[in-house]
């Protein structure tokens, strides 16, 4: 199902030091590694990080945090608030960041996902990501470890 939204309902804001506290409010997914404001600022200032915030009806409801290394990009975190999922907004957010990848001649995009996060895995599969590696015990969960998957999407 493709959702159609009026232009005024959806907007994007570039992530910067002045608005990065917004991410802390959005991060609630049990599979997402939460970033605090200081970590985000450090990533933006020194770690080559960038991000985009998805605004829906004037409310920030999603974000994508990524790092570009030469002609490749690593997605560090992407999330849509739970009550706004399954509305096509994650796809809209990802399409927006992919437009910026295109302008920068990005050849590949990588990300890690928890092997047990079926929702995210299905989402990335729909976007054209393929699994290139299983990473043993990548995610710490309470008192145990869970495997991660390294996914890749090739553009060029």
C-alpha positions in Angstrom: 0.0 0.0 0.0 1.4 3.4 -1.0 0.3 6.2 1.2 -0.2 9.6 -0.3 0.5 12.7 1.8 -0.1 16.3 1.2 3.2 18.3 0.9 2.5 20.4 4.0 2.2 17.3 6.2 5.8 16.1 5.7 9.0 18.1 6.1 12.6 17.3 6.8 15.1 19.1 8.9 18.9 18.6 8.8 20.2 17.3 12.1 22.5 19.8 13.9 23.7 20.7 17.4 20.7 22.9 18.0 18.1 20.2 17.4 19.8 16.9 18.2 18.0 16.6 21.5 14.9 15.7 19.4 16.4 12.3 18.7 16.3 11.4 22.4 12.6 11.9 22.4 12.0 9.7 19.4 14.3 6.8 20.4 12.1 4.2 22.1 12.5 1.1 19.9 13.8 -1.9 22.0 16.2 -2.8 19.2 17.6 0.7 18.6 20.9 1.7 20.3 20.0 5.0 21.9 22.2 8.0 21.3 22.3 10.7 23.9 22.6 14.4 23.1 26.4 14.5 23.8 27.1 11.4 21.7 25.1 12.9 18.8 26.9 16.3 19.1 30.3 14.5 19.1 29.3 12.4 16.1 28.2 15.6 14.2 31.3 17.6 15.2 34.1 15.0 15.1 32.8 11.7 13.8 31.6 12.7 10.3 28.0 12.1 11.3 25.0 13.6 9.6 21.3 13.2 10.1 17.9 14.1 9.0 14.7 14.5 11.1 11.3 13.6 9.7 8.6 16.1 10.6 5.0 15.0 10.2 2.2 17.6 10.8 4.8 19.9 12.5 5.9 17.1 14.9 9.3 15.4 14.8 8.4 11.7 14.5 11.5 10.0 12.9 15.1 10.4 12.1 18.1 8.8 10.3 21.6 9.2 11.6 24.4 8.2 9.2 28.1 8.6 8.4 29.6 9.1 5.0 33.1 7.6 4.4 34.4 8.4 0.9 31.8 7.0 -1.5 30.1 4.8 1.0 27.6 5.5 3.8 26.8 3.7 7.0 23.4 4.0 8.5 23.9 4.3 12.3 20.3 4.6 13.4 16.9 5.0 11.8 13.6 5.1 13.6 10.0 6.1 13.3 8.0 6.5 16.4 5.9 3.4 17.0 2.5 5.0 16.6 3.5 6.4 13.2 4.8 3.1 11.8 3.2 1.2 8.9 2.1 4.4 7.3 4.9 4.6 4.6 6.8 7.3 6.5 10.0 5.2 7.0 10.1 4.8 3.2 9.6 8.5 2.7 12.4 9.2 5.1 14.8 6.7 3.5 13.9 8.0 0.0 14.9 11.5 1.2 18.3 10.4 2.4 18.9 8.4 -0.7 18.4 11.5 -2.8 21.3 13.1 -0.9 23.4 9.9 -1.5 22.7 10.2 -5.2 23.9 13.8 -5.3 27.1 12.7 -3.5 27.7 9.7 -5.8 27.5 7.2 -3.0 28.2 3.7 -4.3 27.1 1.6 -1.3 25.1 1.8 1.9 25.7 -0.4 4.9 23.9 -1.0 8.2 23.7 -3.5 11.0 20.4 -4.9 12.2 19.5 -7.3 15.1 18.8 -10.7 13.6 15.6 -10.8 15.8 14.2 -7.5 14.5 11.9 -8.8 11.9 10.1 -5.5 11.3 13.4 -3.7 10.4 14.8 -6.7 8.4 11.6 -6.7 6.3 11.8 -2.9 5.8 15.4 -3.1 4.7 14.7 -6.0 2.4 11.9 -4.0 0.7 14.4 -1.2 0.2 16.8 -3.5 -1.6 19.3 -4.3 1.1 20.9 -7.8 1.1 22.6 -9.6 3.9 26.4 -9.9 3.4 27.5 -11.2 6.8 26.2 -12.6 10.1 27.9 -11.0 13.1 28.0 -13.3 16.1 26.9 -11.8 19.4 26.9 -8.2 18.0 24.0 -6.8 20.2 24.0 -7.0 24.0 20.5 -7.6 25.3 19.9 -7.7 29.0 22.2 -10.5 30.1 22.7 -12.2 26.7 24.0 -11.4 23.3 22.2 -11.5 20.0 23.5 -11.9 16.5 23.5 -9.0 14.0 23.3 -8.9 10.3 25.4 -6.7 8.1 23.3 -5.5 5.2 24.3 -3.7 2.0 22.6 -1.8 -0.8 24.6 -1.0 -3.9 23.8 2.1 -6.0 26.6 2.2 -8.6 
